Amino acid sequence: MAAAAATALSLGACASAPEPPIYDLTAAKPSSMRPFRAQIQIAQPVATLDLDSDRILVRDGLNLSLLTGGRWPQQLSSLFRARLVETFQNAGLARSLAGGGARADYELDLDIRSFELDAPTSQVHVDVAARIVEVNSGRVADVEIFTAREPVASTDAAAVAAALGRASSTVMTRIVAFVAHRL
């Protein structure tokens, strides 16, 4: 009976543990652009398993850990893609995005290479490789790597998430300009 009571008490303690706050990224608001002549679809970004989660990653040299006290509302790759689509829309390029029944001429492939707090430098680091691929031929039309760093005053989850939001907004704005210049 004592064991059952202890188990029930420990399960109750687990159930009452507060969930960490959820932080979100904000879509960038680049200057308005003229729609492209071609249609582009944004593929689901690729990321390593440590990055592609709903947790915020901390790098300390070769050691990786998860930041306590906060998380994303969904897996990073899906969140980044959703905010990048919004960034294209904010730039007036909604008609240039293929979706639903629209057939794309090009695909934007993304590789999230870094999206983390770099603890030794007290900076967040966002690094995304973007590749524009012709859908019909599979030919790579252009490739570029986008990197942004932002200082962060503390390892508090809110401060880190805000800095990652600013860095990702910079990267998203540059990706939209890259695609606009190429197409």
C-alpha positions as CSV (number, residue, x, y, z in Angstrom):
1,M,0.0,0.0,0.0
2,A,2.9,2.4,0.9
3,A,4.5,1.7,-2.5
4,A,1.2,2.5,-4.3
5,A,0.9,5.7,-2.4
6,A,4.5,6.7,-3.2
7,T,3.9,6.0,-6.9
8,A,0.7,8.0,-6.9
9,L,2.4,10.9,-5.2
10,S,5.3,10.9,-7.6
11,L,3.0,10.7,-10.6
12,G,1.0,13.6,-9.2
13,A,4.3,15.6,-8.8
14,C,5.1,14.9,-12.5
15,A,1.7,15.9,-13.6
16,S,1.9,19.2,-11.8
17,A,5.4,20.1,-13.1
18,P,5.0,23.3,-15.2
19,E,5.5,23.1,-18.9
20,P,8.3,25.4,-20.1
21,P,7.2,28.6,-21.9
22,I,6.7,28.4,-25.7
23,Y,8.6,30.9,-27.8
24,D,7.9,31.6,-31.4
25,L,9.9,33.1,-34.3
26,T,8.5,36.1,-36.2
27,A,8.4,36.4,-39.9
28,A,10.7,39.1,-41.3
29,K,9.2,42.2,-43.0
30,P,11.4,42.9,-46.0
31,S,10.6,45.7,-48.5
32,S,7.9,44.9,-51.1
33,M,9.2,43.3,-54.2
34,R,7.7,42.7,-57.7
35,P,6.3,39.1,-58.0
36,F,8.6,36.7,-59.9
37,R,7.6,35.4,-63.4
38,A,8.3,31.9,-62.1
39,Q,6.5,30.0,-59.3
40,I,8.6,28.7,-56.4
41,Q,7.9,26.2,-53.8
42,I,9.6,26.1,-50.4
43,A,10.6,22.6,-49.5
44,Q,10.6,21.4,-45.9
45,P,14.1,22.3,-44.5
46,V,16.6,19.6,-43.6
47,A,18.3,19.7,-40.2
48,T,20.2,17.3,-38.0
49,L,18.2,15.5,-35.3
50,D,19.7,17.7,-32.6
51,L,18.5,20.9,-34.3
52,D,15.2,19.6,-35.6
53,S,13.2,19.5,-32.4
54,D,11.1,21.8,-30.4
55,R,13.9,22.5,-28.0
56,I,16.5,25.3,-28.1
57,L,20.1,24.0,-28.6
58,V,23.1,25.2,-26.7
59,R,26.6,24.6,-28.0
60,D,29.6,24.8,-25.7
61,G,32.6,23.8,-27.9
62,L,31.9,20.2,-29.0
63,N,29.3,19.7,-26.3
64,L,25.6,20.1,-27.1
65,S,22.8,20.5,-24.6
66,L,19.2,21.8,-24.5
67,L,18.3,25.1,-23.0
68,T,16.0,24.8,-20.0
69,G,13.0,27.1,-19.6
70,G,11.7,27.3,-23.1
71,R,10.9,25.6,-26.3
72,W,9.5,26.2,-29.8
73,P,5.8,25.6,-30.7
74,Q,6.8,22.9,-33.2
75,Q,9.9,21.3,-34.7
76,L,12.4,23.9,-35.9
77,S,12.3,22.9,-39.6
78,S,8.6,23.3,-39.8
79,L,8.6,26.5,-37.8
80,F,11.4,28.0,-39.9
81,R,9.6,27.1,-43.1
82,A,6.3,28.6,-42.0
83,R,7.9,31.9,-41.0
84,L,9.9,32.0,-44.3
85,V,6.7,31.5,-46.3
86,E,5.2,34.5,-44.3
87,T,8.4,36.5,-45.0
88,F,7.8,35.9,-48.8
89,Q,4.2,37.0,-48.3
90,N,5.2,40.1,-46.3
91,A,7.5,41.0,-49.3
92,G,4.4,40.9,-51.6
93,L,5.5,37.6,-53.2
94,A,2.5,35.5,-52.2
95,R,1.5,35.0,-55.9
96,S,5.0,33.7,-56.6
97,L,4.7,30.9,-54.1
98,A,3.4,27.6,-55.5
99,G,1.0,25.8,-53.3
100,G,-2.2,23.9,-53.4
101,G,-2.7,23.1,-57.1
102,A,0.0,25.4,-58.5
103,R,2.9,23.8,-60.2
104,A,6.3,25.2,-59.3
105,D,9.1,26.0,-61.7
106,Y,11.7,26.1,-58.9
107,E,12.1,24.7,-55.5
108,L,13.9,26.4,-52.7
109,D,15.8,23.7,-50.7
110,L,17.0,24.7,-47.2
111,D,19.6,23.1,-44.9
112,I,19.5,24.5,-41.4
113,R,23.1,24.1,-40.4
114,S,23.1,26.0,-37.1
115,F,20.3,27.5,-35.0
116,E,21.7,27.7,-31.5
117,L,23.2,29.6,-28.6
118,D,26.9,29.6,-28.8
119,A,27.7,29.7,-25.1
120,P,31.4,30.6,-25.2
121,T,30.8,33.7,-27.3
122,S,27.4,34.7,-25.7
123,Q,25.9,34.9,-29.2
124,V,23.2,33.0,-31.0
125,H,24.2,31.6,-34.4
126,V,21.8,30.9,-37.4
127,D,23.3,29.4,-40.5
128,V,21.1,28.2,-43.4
129,A,22.2,26.9,-46.8
130,A,19.7,27.7,-49.6
131,R,19.6,26.1,-53.0
132,I,17.3,27.0,-55.9
133,V,16.6,24.0,-58.0
134,E,14.8,23.8,-61.4
135,V,11.9,21.4,-60.8
136,N,11.8,20.0,-64.4
137,S,15.5,19.4,-64.9
138,G,16.7,19.0,-61.3
139,R,19.5,21.5,-62.2
140,V,20.8,23.6,-59.3
141,A,20.3,27.2,-60.4
142,D,22.1,28.9,-57.5
143,V,23.4,28.2,-53.9
144,E,24.2,30.5,-51.1
145,I,24.8,30.2,-47.4
146,F,23.3,32.7,-45.0
147,T,24.7,33.4,-41.6
148,A,23.7,35.7,-38.8
149,R,24.9,36.2,-35.2
150,E,23.3,38.2,-32.5
151,P,24.7,38.9,-29.0
152,V,22.7,37.7,-26.1
153,A,23.0,39.2,-22.6
154,S,22.0,36.1,-20.7
155,T,21.2,32.4,-21.1
156,D,17.6,33.1,-20.0
157,A,15.3,31.3,-22.5
158,A,13.4,34.5,-23.3
159,A,16.6,36.4,-24.2
160,V,18.0,33.5,-26.2
161,A,14.7,33.0,-28.1
162,A,14.5,36.7,-28.9
163,A,18.1,36.8,-30.2
164,L,17.4,33.7,-32.3
165,G,14.3,35.5,-33.7
166,R,16.3,38.5,-34.7
167,A,19.0,36.4,-36.3
168,S,16.5,34.2,-38.2
169,S,14.7,37.3,-39.4
170,T,18.0,38.6,-40.9
171,V,18.6,35.3,-42.6
172,M,15.0,35.1,-43.9
173,T,15.2,38.6,-45.4
174,R,18.5,37.7,-47.1
175,I,17.0,34.5,-48.5
176,V,14.1,36.4,-50.0
177,A,16.5,38.9,-51.6
178,F,18.6,36.0,-52.9
179,V,15.6,34.3,-54.6
180,A,14.3,37.6,-55.9
181,H,17.7,38.4,-57.5
182,R,18.0,35.0,-59.0
183,L,14.4,34.7,-60.4
